[in-house]
Amino acid sequence: MLKIRLVKSMIGRPEKHRKVLRGMGLTKLNRMVELEDTPCVRGMINKVSHLVKIED
């Protein structure tokens, strides 16, 4: 399981990045979600790596 925290705002970001964050369940700043470590989730994290922080 990966703990993912949104550390930067979605304001002013492209719609693709917003959709990826919403798909992961991150809607508000400093919100944390736990997701399974799958290739799909890793790809989503790579898309928005500049906006999130991963905590194991």
C-alpha positions as CSV (number, residue, x, y, z in Angstrom):
1,M,0.0,0.0,0.0
2,L,1.2,3.5,-0.8
3,K,0.2,6.6,1.1
4,I,-0.2,9.6,-1.2
5,R,-0.6,13.2,0.0
6,L,-1.6,16.2,-2.2
7,V,1.0,18.9,-1.3
8,K,0.4,21.4,-4.1
9,S,-2.9,22.9,-5.3
10,M,-4.7,21.9,-8.5
11,I,-5.4,25.6,-9.3
12,G,-3.9,26.5,-12.6
13,R,-3.0,23.0,-13.6
14,P,-4.1,21.3,-16.8
15,E,-7.4,19.4,-16.8
16,K,-5.5,16.1,-17.4
17,H,-3.7,16.5,-14.1
18,R,-6.9,17.4,-12.3
19,K,-8.6,14.3,-13.6
20,V,-5.7,12.1,-12.5
21,L,-5.8,13.6,-9.0
22,R,-9.6,13.1,-8.8
23,G,-9.2,9.5,-10.0
24,M,-6.8,8.8,-7.1
25,G,-9.3,10.4,-4.7
26,L,-7.3,13.6,-3.9
27,T,-9.5,16.6,-3.9
28,K,-8.2,18.9,-1.2
29,L,-4.8,20.1,-0.2
30,N,-3.0,17.9,2.4
31,R,-5.6,15.1,1.9
32,M,-4.0,11.6,2.1
33,V,-5.2,8.4,0.4
34,E,-4.0,4.8,0.6
35,L,-3.8,3.0,-2.8
36,E,-2.4,-0.4,-3.8
37,D,1.0,-0.4,-5.4
38,T,0.0,-1.4,-9.0
39,P,1.5,-0.3,-12.3
40,C,-1.7,1.7,-13.0
41,V,-1.3,3.7,-9.8
42,R,2.4,4.2,-10.4
43,G,1.6,5.7,-13.8
44,M,-0.8,8.1,-12.2
45,I,1.7,9.1,-9.6
46,N,4.3,9.7,-12.4
47,K,1.9,12.1,-14.2
48,V,1.4,14.3,-11.1
49,S,4.7,13.7,-9.2
50,H,5.3,17.4,-8.9
51,L,2.0,17.8,-7.0
52,V,2.0,14.8,-4.6
53,K,4.3,13.2,-2.0
54,I,4.5,9.5,-1.5
55,E,4.9,8.1,2.1
56,D,5.5,4.4,2.6
